[in-house]
Amino acid sequence: VIPADRRVDWKSAIDNISYFQPDVQLNVMDFGATGNGITNDQPAVMNAILSLNGHSGYVYFPAGNYLIENTIELADSCILKGDGSDQTTLIFNMGEAAINCISMSKSQTSDFVSITEGYNKGSNLITVSDISQFSVGDYIEIRQENGAWDVVPISWADYSVGQVTRIINIIADEILIESDLRIGYSEDLNPEIRPIVPISNAGIQCMKIHRIDQPVEGAGANIYTNMAANCIIRGVESDSSVGAHVSINTS
């Protein structure tokens, strides 16, 4: 029932993934975690993540119940790993705060510039109004304004249409992209582009996430991703969420 011009061949997304396994593994117990389900283990988890200092590594949770009372912010190349979803459980009690449990996210500062040509579906060569801030190998975010379909606008859903990919070559003011545009963009919706520096190679695997508090207002994802690239979530059971179990944005 999906019209042909709206269908996407997602195979290229799989082709562009480069999964890696870190050589380093840190045990959260060595950083003060208890795994008893009573003591707040979040500070110990964050200390383990920070000790990697940008290097790749697993943060390992042996079998147990880990009480977490604040968001776990993942860093580049850091993967949380348990002994399996039936043995390692992260119990999130956020005191009814409308916040995320685990976050894979990175803020951005680059400005958008206009896309002037090449924004049709299937195109892999796009022309931009200012090439100066782009380099080969950059990740890029492409987006456009919402169209007439957006009859009940809300700020978090601005720019719902877009794509994240990478630059493989630059020719004059044209950018050759790794993945073809999966949709067509409209000139009257002002398509634009910017370089981004996403969180990359992070992940969560082989554990259970259980949120036990219930905020009165707002929401929070059990796993929140924003501006993420080449990240993984696998072998994870998510039990109870006040928002999304997994929220994936601009990634």
DRENPA-717904 format. One record per residue (C-alpha): x, y, z. Coordinates in steps of 0.2 Angstrom, whole numbers. Each point is the difference from the previous one (the first is absolute). Last residue first. Example, Ala and Ser with C-alpha at 12.3 -4.5 7.8 and 13.67 -1.06 7.14 Angstrom:
2
<vomar><px>68</px><py>-5</py><pz>36</pz></vomar>
<vomar><px>-6</px><py>-17</py><pz>3</pz></vomar>
END
This chain:
251
<vomar><px>103</px><py>46</py><pz>68</pz></vomar>
<vomar><px>-11</px><py>15</py><pz>1</pz></vomar>
<vomar><px>-11</px><py>-7</py><pz>14</pz></vomar>
<vomar><px>-2</px><py>-18</py><pz>6</pz></vomar>
<vomar><px>-11</px><py>-2</py><pz>15</pz></vomar>
<vomar><px>1</px><py>-18</py><pz>8</pz></vomar>
<vomar><px>-13</px><py>-6</py><pz>13</pz></vomar>
<vomar><px>-9</px><py>16</py><pz>-3</pz></vomar>
<vomar><px>-9</px><py>10</py><pz>14</pz></vomar>
<vomar><px>-3</px><py>-4</py><pz>18</pz></vomar>
<vomar><px>8</px><py>-18</py><pz>-4</pz></vomar>
<vomar><px>-3</px><py>-17</py><pz>7</pz></vomar>
<vomar><px>12</px><py>-15</py><pz>-2</pz></vomar>
<vomar><px>13</px><py>2</py><pz>-14</pz></vomar>
<vomar><px>9</px><py>-16</py><pz>-5</pz></vomar>
<vomar><px>16</px><py>3</py><pz>-9</pz></vomar>
<vomar><px>9</px><py>-13</py><pz>-10</pz></vomar>
<vomar><px>6</px><py>14</py><pz>-12</pz></vomar>
<vomar><px>1</px><py>19</py><pz>-1</pz></vomar>
<vomar><px>14</px><py>6</py><pz>-11</pz></vomar>
<vomar><px>8</px><py>16</py><pz>-6</pz></vomar>
<vomar><px>7</px><py>4</py><pz>-17</pz></vomar>
<vomar><px>-5</px><py>18</py><pz>1</pz></vomar>
<vomar><px>-10</px><py>10</py><pz>13</pz></vomar>
<vomar><px>-6</px><py>17</py><pz>-1</pz></vomar>
<vomar><px>-14</px><py>-4</py><pz>13</pz></vomar>
<vomar><px>-3</px><py>-16</py><pz>8</pz></vomar>
<vomar><px>-10</px><py>-3</py><pz>16</pz></vomar>
<vomar><px>-2</px><py>-17</py><pz>8</pz></vomar>
<vomar><px>-13</px><py>-2</py><pz>14</pz></vomar>
<vomar><px>-8</px><py>15</py><pz>-7</pz></vomar>
<vomar><px>-7</px><py>14</py><pz>11</pz></vomar>
<vomar><px>-17</px><py>8</py><pz>2</pz></vomar>
<vomar><px>-9</px><py>15</py><pz>5</pz></vomar>
<vomar><px>-12</px><py>2</py><pz>15</pz></vomar>
<vomar><px>-4</px><py>-11</py><pz>15</pz></vomar>
<vomar><px>17</px><py>-9</py><pz>-1</pz></vomar>
<vomar><px>-2</px><py>-19</py><pz>3</pz></vomar>
<vomar><px>15</px><py>-9</py><pz>9</pz></vomar>
<vomar><px>4</px><py>-18</py><pz>-3</pz></vomar>
<vomar><px>10</px><py>0</py><pz>-16</pz></vomar>
<vomar><px>7</px><py>-17</py><pz>-4</pz></vomar>
<vomar><px>15</px><py>-2</py><pz>-13</pz></vomar>
<vomar><px>6</px><py>-18</py><pz>-3</pz></vomar>
<vomar><px>17</px><py>-5</py><pz>-6</pz></vomar>
<vomar><px>10</px><py>-7</py><pz>-14</pz></vomar>
<vomar><px>5</px><py>15</py><pz>-10</pz></vomar>
<vomar><px>1</px><py>19</py><pz>0</pz></vomar>
<vomar><px>9</px><py>11</py><pz>-13</pz></vomar>
<vomar><px>13</px><py>13</py><pz>-5</pz></vomar>
<vomar><px>9</px><py>0</py><pz>-16</pz></vomar>
<vomar><px>-4</px><py>18</py><pz>-4</pz></vomar>
<vomar><px>-6</px><py>16</py><pz>8</pz></vomar>
<vomar><px>-3</px><py>11</py><pz>-14</pz></vomar>
<vomar><px>11</px><py>14</py><pz>-7</pz></vomar>
<vomar><px>-12</px><py>9</py><pz>-12</pz></vomar>
<vomar><px>3</px><py>9</py><pz>-17</pz></vomar>
<vomar><px>-15</px><py>10</py><pz>-6</pz></vomar>
<vomar><px>-13</px><py>-1</py><pz>-13</pz></vomar>
<vomar><px>-16</px><py>9</py><pz>-6</pz></vomar>
<vomar><px>-16</px><py>-3</py><pz>-9</pz></vomar>
<vomar><px>-11</px><py>16</py><pz>-1</pz></vomar>
<vomar><px>-18</px><py>-7</py><pz>0</pz></vomar>
<vomar><px>-4</px><py>9</py><pz>-17</pz></vomar>
<vomar><px>14</px><py>-9</py><pz>-8</pz></vomar>
<vomar><px>-7</px><py>-17</py><pz>5</pz></vomar>
<vomar><px>10</px><py>-16</py><pz>5</pz></vomar>
<vomar><px>-1</px><py>-17</py><pz>-8</pz></vomar>
<vomar><px>2</px><py>-15</py><pz>11</pz></vomar>
<vomar><px>14</px><py>-13</py><pz>3</pz></vomar>
<vomar><px>14</px><py>11</py><pz>-5</pz></vomar>
<vomar><px>14</px><py>-11</py><pz>-6</pz></vomar>
<vomar><px>12</px><py>-6</py><pz>14</pz></vomar>
<vomar><px>18</px><py>5</py><pz>1</pz></vomar>
<vomar><px>-2</px><py>17</py><pz>-7</pz></vomar>
<vomar><px>9</px><py>10</py><pz>-13</pz></vomar>
<vomar><px>0</px><py>18</py><pz>4</pz></vomar>
<vomar><px>0</px><py>14</py><pz>-14</pz></vomar>
<vomar><px>7</px><py>17</py><pz>2</pz></vomar>
<vomar><px>17</px><py>-4</py><pz>-9</pz></vomar>
<vomar><px>0</px><py>-19</py><pz>1</pz></vomar>
<vomar><px>0</px><py>-7</py><pz>18</pz></vomar>
<vomar><px>1</px><py>-18</py><pz>3</pz></vomar>
<vomar><px>-6</px><py>-14</py><pz>12</pz></vomar>
<vomar><px>-11</px><py>11</py><pz>11</pz></vomar>
<vomar><px>-10</px><py>-10</py><pz>13</pz></vomar>
<vomar><px>-19</px><py>-3</py><pz>4</pz></vomar>
<vomar><px>-14</px><py>6</py><pz>10</pz></vomar>
<vomar><px>-17</px><py>3</py><pz>-7</pz></vomar>
<vomar><px>-15</px><py>11</py><pz>1</pz></vomar>
<vomar><px>-18</px><py>3</py><pz>2</pz></vomar>
<vomar><px>-7</px><py>4</py><pz>18</pz></vomar>
<vomar><px>7</px><py>18</py><pz>-1</pz></vomar>
<vomar><px>-10</px><py>6</py><pz>15</pz></vomar>
<vomar><px>-7</px><py>-14</py><pz>10</pz></vomar>
<vomar><px>6</px><py>5</py><pz>17</pz></vomar>
<vomar><px>-7</px><py>18</py><pz>-3</pz></vomar>
<vomar><px>-18</px><py>-6</py><pz>-3</pz></vomar>
<vomar><px>-10</px><py>3</py><pz>-16</pz></vomar>
<vomar><px>-18</px><py>-6</py><pz>-1</pz></vomar>
<vomar><px>-4</px><py>1</py><pz>-19</pz></vomar>
<vomar><px>17</px><py>-7</py><pz>-5</pz></vomar>
<vomar><px>-6</px><py>-7</py><pz>-17</pz></vomar>
<vomar><px>3</px><py>17</py><pz>-8</pz></vomar>
<vomar><px>19</px><py>-4</py><pz>1</pz></vomar>
<vomar><px>13</px><py>-1</py><pz>13</pz></vomar>
<vomar><px>16</px><py>10</py><pz>-3</pz></vomar>
<vomar><px>14</px><py>-9</py><pz>-8</pz></vomar>
<vomar><px>15</px><py>-11</py><pz>6</pz></vomar>
<vomar><px>17</px><py>-7</py><pz>-4</pz></vomar>
<vomar><px>12</px><py>-4</py><pz>14</pz></vomar>
<vomar><px>18</px><py>-3</py><pz>-4</pz></vomar>
<vomar><px>14</px><py>-12</py><pz>6</pz></vomar>
<vomar><px>17</px><py>6</py><pz>-6</pz></vomar>
<vomar><px>12</px><py>-11</py><pz>-10</pz></vomar>
<vomar><px>4</px><py>13</py><pz>-13</pz></vomar>
<vomar><px>-1</px><py>17</py><pz>7</pz></vomar>
<vomar><px>-14</px><py>13</py><pz>2</pz></vomar>
<vomar><px>1</px><py>18</py><pz>8</pz></vomar>
<vomar><px>4</px><py>9</py><pz>-16</pz></vomar>
<vomar><px>-12</px><py>-8</py><pz>-12</pz></vomar>
<vomar><px>-13</px><py>15</py><pz>0</pz></vomar>
<vomar><px>-16</px><py>-1</py><pz>-11</pz></vomar>
<vomar><px>0</px><py>-19</py><pz>-1</pz></vomar>
<vomar><px>-1</px><py>-11</py><pz>-15</pz></vomar>
<vomar><px>-5</px><py>-18</py><pz>3</pz></vomar>
<vomar><px>7</px><py>-16</py><pz>-8</pz></vomar>
<vomar><px>-7</px><py>-17</py><pz>6</pz></vomar>
<vomar><px>-17</px><py>2</py><pz>-8</pz></vomar>
<vomar><px>-13</px><py>-14</py><pz>3</pz></vomar>
<vomar><px>-14</px><py>11</py><pz>5</pz></vomar>
<vomar><px>2</px><py>18</py><pz>-7</pz></vomar>
<vomar><px>11</px><py>13</py><pz>10</pz></vomar>
<vomar><px>13</px><py>2</py><pz>-13</pz></vomar>
<vomar><px>0</px><py>19</py><pz>-1</pz></vomar>
<vomar><px>0</px><py>16</py><pz>12</pz></vomar>
<vomar><px>2</px><py>-8</py><pz>17</pz></vomar>
<vomar><px>1</px><py>14</py><pz>12</pz></vomar>
<vomar><px>12</px><py>2</py><pz>15</pz></vomar>
<vomar><px>-2</px><py>-6</py><pz>18</pz></vomar>
<vomar><px>11</px><py>6</py><pz>14</pz></vomar>
<vomar><px>11</px><py>-11</py><pz>10</pz></vomar>
<vomar><px>-2</px><py>0</py><pz>19</pz></vomar>
<vomar><px>-6</px><py>-18</py><pz>4</pz></vomar>
<vomar><px>-5</px><py>-9</py><pz>16</pz></vomar>
<vomar><px>5</px><py>-19</py><pz>2</pz></vomar>
<vomar><px>-11</px><py>-14</py><pz>6</pz></vomar>
<vomar><px>0</px><py>-18</py><pz>5</pz></vomar>
<vomar><px>-11</px><py>1</py><pz>16</pz></vomar>
<vomar><px>-5</px><py>-13</py><pz>12</pz></vomar>
<vomar><px>-15</px><py>3</py><pz>12</pz></vomar>
<vomar><px>-8</px><py>15</py><pz>-7</pz></vomar>
<vomar><px>-7</px><py>14</py><pz>10</pz></vomar>
<vomar><px>-18</px><py>5</py><pz>6</pz></vomar>
<vomar><px>5</px><py>-1</py><pz>19</pz></vomar>
<vomar><px>-11</px><py>-11</py><pz>10</pz></vomar>
<vomar><px>14</px><py>-4</py><pz>12</pz></vomar>
<vomar><px>11</px><py>-7</py><pz>-14</pz></vomar>
<vomar><px>-2</px><py>-18</py><pz>6</pz></vomar>
<vomar><px>9</px><py>-11</py><pz>-14</pz></vomar>
<vomar><px>3</px><py>-18</py><pz>4</pz></vomar>
<vomar><px>14</px><py>-6</py><pz>-12</pz></vomar>
<vomar><px>-1</px><py>-19</py><pz>-1</pz></vomar>
<vomar><px>14</px><py>-13</py><pz>-3</pz></vomar>
<vomar><px>-5</px><py>-18</py><pz>0</pz></vomar>
<vomar><px>-15</px><py>-4</py><pz>-11</pz></vomar>
<vomar><px>4</px><py>14</py><pz>-13</pz></vomar>
<vomar><px>18</px><py>-7</py><pz>-1</pz></vomar>
<vomar><px>16</px><py>1</py><pz>9</pz></vomar>
<vomar><px>1</px><py>19</py><pz>-3</pz></vomar>
<vomar><px>9</px><py>12</py><pz>-12</pz></vomar>
<vomar><px>0</px><py>19</py><pz>-1</pz></vomar>
<vomar><px>9</px><py>5</py><pz>-15</pz></vomar>
<vomar><px>12</px><py>15</py><pz>-1</pz></vomar>
<vomar><px>7</px><py>6</py><pz>-17</pz></vomar>
<vomar><px>-6</px><py>18</py><pz>2</pz></vomar>
<vomar><px>-7</px><py>4</py><pz>18</pz></vomar>
<vomar><px>-16</px><py>-6</py><pz>8</pz></vomar>
<vomar><px>-10</px><py>11</py><pz>12</pz></vomar>
<vomar><px>-9</px><py>-11</py><pz>13</pz></vomar>
<vomar><px>-14</px><py>10</py><pz>7</pz></vomar>
<vomar><px>-3</px><py>1</py><pz>18</pz></vomar>
<vomar><px>-6</px><py>-12</py><pz>14</pz></vomar>
<vomar><px>6</px><py>-17</py><pz>-6</pz></vomar>
<vomar><px>-2</px><py>-15</py><pz>11</pz></vomar>
<vomar><px>11</px><py>-15</py><pz>-7</pz></vomar>
<vomar><px>-7</px><py>-17</py><pz>2</pz></vomar>
<vomar><px>12</px><py>-14</py><pz>-3</pz></vomar>
<vomar><px>10</px><py>-10</py><pz>-12</pz></vomar>
<vomar><px>16</px><py>9</py><pz>-5</pz></vomar>
<vomar><px>-1</px><py>17</py><pz>-7</pz></vomar>
<vomar><px>14</px><py>4</py><pz>-13</pz></vomar>
<vomar><px>5</px><py>17</py><pz>-7</pz></vomar>
<vomar><px>7</px><py>-5</py><pz>-16</pz></vomar>
<vomar><px>13</px><py>10</py><pz>-8</pz></vomar>
<vomar><px>6</px><py>12</py><pz>-13</pz></vomar>
<vomar><px>11</px><py>15</py><pz>5</pz></vomar>
<vomar><px>-8</px><py>17</py><pz>3</pz></vomar>
<vomar><px>6</px><py>2</py><pz>18</pz></vomar>
<vomar><px>-5</px><py>-18</py><pz>4</pz></vomar>
<vomar><px>0</px><py>5</py><pz>19</pz></vomar>
<vomar><px>-15</px><py>11</py><pz>-4</pz></vomar>
<vomar><px>-11</px><py>-16</py><pz>-4</pz></vomar>
<vomar><px>6</px><py>-8</py><pz>16</pz></vomar>
<vomar><px>-3</px><py>15</py><pz>10</pz></vomar>
<vomar><px>-17</px><py>1</py><pz>-7</pz></vomar>
<vomar><px>-5</px><py>-17</py><pz>5</pz></vomar>
<vomar><px>7</px><py>3</py><pz>18</pz></vomar>
<vomar><px>-11</px><py>15</py><pz>1</pz></vomar>
<vomar><px>-15</px><py>-9</py><pz>-6</pz></vomar>
<vomar><px>1</px><py>-14</py><pz>12</pz></vomar>
<vomar><px>-13</px><py>6</py><pz>12</pz></vomar>
<vomar><px>0</px><py>-13</py><pz>14</pz></vomar>
<vomar><px>-15</px><py>-11</py><pz>2</pz></vomar>
<vomar><px>-1</px><py>-11</py><pz>-15</pz></vomar>
<vomar><px>16</px><py>-10</py><pz>7</pz></vomar>
<vomar><px>11</px><py>2</py><pz>-16</pz></vomar>
<vomar><px>12</px><py>9</py><pz>11</pz></vomar>
<vomar><px>9</px><py>12</py><pz>-11</pz></vomar>
<vomar><px>16</px><py>8</py><pz>7</pz></vomar>
<vomar><px>11</px><py>2</py><pz>-15</pz></vomar>
<vomar><px>8</px><py>-17</py><pz>0</pz></vomar>
<vomar><px>-18</px><py>-7</py><pz>0</pz></vomar>
<vomar><px>-4</px><py>9</py><pz>-16</pz></vomar>
<vomar><px>12</px><py>-12</py><pz>-9</pz></vomar>
<vomar><px>11</px><py>8</py><pz>-14</pz></vomar>
<vomar><px>3</px><py>-9</py><pz>-16</pz></vomar>
<vomar><px>13</px><py>5</py><pz>-13</pz></vomar>
<vomar><px>2</px><py>-8</py><pz>-17</pz></vomar>
<vomar><px>-16</px><py>8</py><pz>-7</pz></vomar>
<vomar><px>-10</px><py>-10</py><pz>-12</pz></vomar>
<vomar><px>-5</px><py>9</py><pz>-17</pz></vomar>
<vomar><px>-15</px><py>1</py><pz>-11</pz></vomar>
<vomar><px>2</px><py>10</py><pz>-16</pz></vomar>
<vomar><px>-17</px><py>5</py><pz>-7</pz></vomar>
<vomar><px>-1</px><py>7</py><pz>-17</pz></vomar>
<vomar><px>-6</px><py>-16</py><pz>-9</pz></vomar>
<vomar><px>-14</px><py>-2</py><pz>13</pz></vomar>
<vomar><px>-7</px><py>18</py><pz>-4</pz></vomar>
<vomar><px>3</px><py>-4</py><pz>-19</pz></vomar>
<vomar><px>-12</px><py>-14</py><pz>1</pz></vomar>
<vomar><px>-14</px><py>12</py><pz>6</pz></vomar>
<vomar><px>-8</px><py>1</py><pz>-18</pz></vomar>
<vomar><px>-13</px><py>13</py><pz>3</pz></vomar>
<vomar><px>-18</px><py>2</py><pz>-6</pz></vomar>
<vomar><px>-8</px><py>17</py><pz>-1</pz></vomar>
<vomar><px>0</px><py>2</py><pz>-19</pz></vomar>
<vomar><px>-7</px><py>-18</py><pz>-2</pz></vomar>
<vomar><px>-15</px><py>4</py><pz>10</pz></vomar>
<vomar><px>-2</px><py>-9</py><pz>16</pz></vomar>
<vomar><px>-15</px><py>-12</py><pz>-1</pz></vomar>
END
